[in-house]
Amino acid sequence: MTDAHPLFILGNPRSGTSLFRIMLTSHPNICIPPECGFIQWWYSKYKNWSKTDSTNEIRVTSYIEDLKSSKKIETWNLDFSDLHKLIVKSMASNYAELSFCVLQQFCSQQNKNAIYLGDKNNYYIHHLDIIREIYPTAKYLAIVRDGRDVACSYKNLKNLKSTSKYKPILPTEIGEIAEEWRENNLKLLNFGEMIGTKNFTFIRFEDLLTNSEGTLQSICSFLQIDYNIEMLKYAENNINNKIEPDKLVDWKKKTFLPPDSSSIGKYKYELTRNEIETFQSVNSDLIDLLGYDKI
């Protein structure tokens, strides 16, 4: 596991990043925990971590206690005692290795021997410079979904009944949704150009639904690993192994179902004509660039 590589899933909210994560982590050589932005959150405090810190009981304990307070980390069910031992044993010599220990601990508890240890976070779109600084050789998988369907998902989420304190709070006004979708996807496109095709690739959510096997095969080729049929059994794996934590499933219920392409283009009957025109006026060029049709 010490030879594992970092892998990040990025995308605008409600664009299929959770489904994508569950598909990928169903591969025996990929392990991607539920979302938690601890890597970025604790960077400023621990960015100067050294091998000496890994031998300092007080420093390791301080980091563990801070990690415990990270939003959503409780959904990982980490054995923090074993994590403490792993940090000491591995002699983590910098912040990247320290953070990787957390991913390794989660992976170990899943009884997996991963080639890629991943992190899925929409939140990281706003901190790509920090993530790249920490892991300059990481690979990135960015997923994009038709923004008009994203707008429907944003608006529907407002009416979702959930007792989870983690229910997303997203814009519901079409102009604001259009601007957010534009800003986030432009950031990803620009980041991809800077990183290069060796370490960054873009996929469309719609392709993941309509050609799941072919799209996942292309991702495995990008990662230079063999394709595994378990990736198509993601729904069964999610049901049996609770890949998506209970606290987060209320707005991710389609991760328990086979690919459903009926949601593609739902904006045509869920949005008003004025809403569609507003979204398209903001994103006319980007809709064309990403290969979507305007109406």
C-alpha positions in Angstrom: 0.0 0.0 0.0 3.0 2.3 0.4 3.2 2.3 -3.4 -0.5 3.5 -3.8 -1.2 6.7 -5.8 -3.5 9.6 -4.9 -6.7 10.0 -6.9 -9.2 12.8 -6.7 -12.8 12.8 -8.0 -14.0 16.3 -8.8 -17.3 17.8 -10.0 -20.0 20.3 -9.5 -22.6 19.3 -6.8 -25.4 17.0 -8.1 -23.3 15.9 -11.0 -22.9 12.2 -10.2 -19.7 12.3 -8.2 -21.1 10.0 -5.5 -22.3 7.4 -8.0 -18.9 7.7 -9.7 -17.1 7.2 -6.4 -19.1 4.0 -5.6 -18.5 2.6 -9.1 -14.7 3.2 -8.8 -14.3 2.0 -5.2 -16.0 -1.2 -6.2 -12.8 -2.0 -8.1 -10.5 -4.1 -5.9 -7.6 -1.9 -6.7 -9.3 1.4 -5.9 -10.3 2.7 -2.5 -12.2 6.0 -2.1 -13.8 6.8 1.2 -16.9 8.9 1.7 -16.4 12.6 1.3 -14.5 14.5 4.0 -12.3 17.5 3.3 -9.8 16.9 6.0 -6.8 17.1 3.6 -7.5 20.8 2.9 -8.9 21.7 6.3 -5.8 20.7 8.3 -3.1 21.8 5.8 -2.4 25.2 7.2 -1.9 23.8 10.7 0.2 20.7 9.8 1.7 21.6 6.4 5.2 21.6 8.0 4.9 18.1 9.3 8.2 16.2 9.4 9.5 12.8 10.4 10.3 14.2 13.8 6.7 15.0 14.3 5.8 11.4 13.6 7.9 10.3 16.5 6.5 12.9 18.8 3.6 11.5 20.8 2.1 14.9 21.6 2.1 16.0 17.9 0.6 12.8 16.6 -2.1 12.9 19.3 -2.8 16.5 18.5 -3.3 15.6 14.8 -5.5 12.7 15.6 -7.7 14.8 17.9 -8.1 17.5 15.2 -8.9 14.8 12.6 -11.6 13.5 14.9 -13.3 16.9 14.7 -13.4 16.9 10.9 -16.9 17.2 9.4 -18.1 13.7 8.2 -15.1 11.9 9.4 -17.3 9.9 11.8 -18.8 8.2 8.7 -15.5 6.5 8.0 -15.6 4.5 11.3 -11.8 4.9 11.6 -9.9 3.0 14.2 -8.0 6.0 15.5 -5.7 4.0 17.7 -4.5 2.0 14.7 -4.2 5.2 12.7 -1.9 6.6 15.5 0.3 3.5 15.2 0.4 3.7 11.4 1.6 7.3 11.5 4.3 6.4 13.9 5.3 3.2 12.1 5.3 4.8 8.6 7.4 7.7 9.9 5.3 10.1 7.8 7.8 12.8 6.7 5.5 15.4 5.3 1.9 16.5 5.2 1.1 14.5 2.1 2.3 11.3 3.8 0.5 12.1 6.9 -2.8 12.6 5.1 -2.2 9.4 3.1 -1.9 7.5 6.3 -5.6 8.4 7.0 -6.6 7.0 3.6 -4.4 3.9 4.1 -6.1 3.3 7.5 -9.5 3.4 5.9 -8.4 1.2 3.0 -6.9 -1.3 5.5 -10.2 -1.5 7.3 -11.9 -2.4 4.0 -9.5 -5.2 3.6 -8.3 -3.8 0.3 -4.9 -3.7 -1.2 -5.3 -0.6 -3.4 -3.2 0.8 -6.2 -5.2 4.1 -5.9 -6.3 5.8 -2.7 -8.8 8.4 -3.5 -10.8 11.4 -2.3 -14.1 12.6 -3.6 -15.1 16.2 -2.9 -17.0 18.8 -4.8 -15.6 21.2 -2.2 -12.1 20.8 -3.6 -13.0 22.7 -6.7 -12.3 25.8 -4.7 -9.0 24.6 -3.4 -7.3 23.0 -6.4 -4.1 24.9 -5.9 -3.7 23.5 -2.4 -4.5 19.9 -3.4 -2.0 20.1 -6.3 0.6 21.6 -3.9 0.2 18.7 -1.5 0.0 15.9 -4.2 1.7 17.2 -7.4 1.6 13.9 -9.1 -2.0 12.9 -8.3 -4.5 11.9 -10.9 -7.8 13.7 -11.3 -11.2 12.4 -12.6 -13.6 15.2 -13.3 -17.3 14.6 -14.0 -19.6 17.0 -15.7 -23.4 16.8 -16.0 -25.8 18.9 -18.2 -26.2 22.0 -16.1 -29.9 22.2 -16.8 -30.5 18.8 -15.2 -28.2 19.9 -12.4 -30.5 22.9 -11.9 -33.5 20.5 -11.5 -31.6 18.5 -8.9 -30.7 21.7 -7.0 -34.4 22.7 -7.0 -35.7 19.3 -6.0 -33.3 19.0 -3.2 -35.0 22.0 -1.5 -38.1 19.8 -0.9 -36.2 16.7 0.2 -37.2 15.7 3.8 -34.0 14.7 5.7 -33.0 14.7 9.3 -29.3 14.6 8.3 -27.3 17.6 9.4 -25.3 17.2 6.2 -28.1 17.8 3.8 -26.6 20.1 1.1 -27.7 23.7 1.0 -27.6 24.8 -2.6 -29.0 27.7 -4.6 -32.5 27.4 -6.0 -32.8 30.5 -8.1 -32.0 29.6 -11.8 -29.6 32.5 -12.4 -27.5 31.7 -9.4 -27.5 28.0 -10.3 -26.4 28.9 -13.8 -23.5 31.1 -12.5 -22.3 28.4 -10.0 -22.4 25.7 -12.6 -20.4 27.9 -15.0 -17.8 29.0 -12.5 -17.2 25.4 -11.2 -16.9 23.8 -14.6 -14.6 26.5 -15.9 -12.3 26.0 -12.9 -12.2 22.3 -13.7 -11.5 22.9 -17.4 -8.8 25.4 -16.7 -7.2 23.1 -14.1 -7.3 20.2 -16.6 -5.5 22.3 -19.2 -2.8 23.1 -16.6 -2.4 19.5 -15.3 -2.5 17.8 -18.8 -4.1 14.7 -20.1 -1.6 12.4 -18.4 -3.0 13.1 -15.0 -6.4 14.7 -15.7 -9.5 13.4 -17.6 -13.0 14.6 -18.0 -16.1 12.4 -18.4 -19.8 13.2 -18.8 -22.3 11.9 -16.3 -24.6 11.0 -19.2 -22.0 8.7 -20.7 -21.6 7.0 -17.3 -25.3 6.2 -17.4 -25.8 5.2 -21.1 -22.5 3.4 -21.6 -21.4 2.5 -18.1 -19.0 -0.3 -19.0 -17.3 1.5 -21.9 -16.9 4.7 -19.8 -15.5 2.7 -16.8 -13.1 0.8 -19.1 -11.8 4.1 -20.4 -11.2 5.3 -16.9 -9.3 2.1 -16.0 -7.2 2.6 -19.1 -6.4 6.2 -18.0 -5.4 4.8 -14.6 -3.5 1.9 -16.2 -5.2 -0.8 -14.3 -7.4 -3.7 -15.6 -11.1 -3.2 -15.8 -13.1 -5.2 -13.3 -16.7 -6.2 -13.6 -17.4 -5.4 -9.9 -17.6 -1.8 -11.0 -20.9 -2.5 -12.7 -22.2 -4.2 -9.5 -21.9 -1.0 -7.6 -25.5 -0.9 -6.5 -25.4 -4.4 -5.0 -22.0 -3.5 -3.4 -23.5 -0.3 -1.9 -26.5 -2.2 -0.5 -24.4 -5.0 1.0 -21.5 -3.0 2.2 -23.0 0.4 2.9 -20.4 2.2 0.8 -22.4 5.4 1.1 -22.9 6.1 4.9 -26.5 6.2 6.3 -26.1 9.9 7.2 -25.6 10.8 3.6 -27.9 8.5 1.6 -31.1 10.6 1.7 -30.0 12.6 -1.3 -28.0 9.8 -2.9 -30.6 7.0 -3.2 -29.8 6.4 -6.9 -26.5 4.9 -5.8 -28.5 1.9 -4.8 -30.0 1.5 -8.2 -28.7 0.3 -11.7 -27.8 3.1 -14.1 -31.0 5.0 -15.0 -30.8 7.2 -18.1 -34.4 8.4 -17.8 -33.2 11.4 -15.8 -31.2 12.7 -18.7 -32.9 15.8 -20.2 -35.4 16.0 -17.4 -35.0 19.8 -17.5 -37.2 19.8 -20.6 -40.3 19.1 -18.4 -39.2 20.2 -15.0 -37.9 23.7 -15.8 -40.0 26.5 -17.3 -39.1 27.9 -20.7 -37.9 31.1 -19.1 -35.6 29.1 -16.7 -34.1 27.1 -19.6 -33.5 30.3 -21.6 -31.9 32.0 -18.5 -29.6 29.1 -18.0 -28.6 28.9 -21.6 -28.0 32.6 -21.9 -25.5 32.4 -19.1 -23.8 29.2 -20.4 -24.3 29.2 -24.2 -20.6 28.7 -24.9 -20.0 26.2 -22.2 -23.0 24.1 -23.2 -21.6 23.9 -26.7 -18.0 23.2 -25.5 -19.2 20.3 -23.3 -21.2 18.8 -26.1 -24.7 19.4 -25.0 -27.6 20.6 -27.2 -29.5 23.8 -26.7 -33.2 24.2 -27.2 
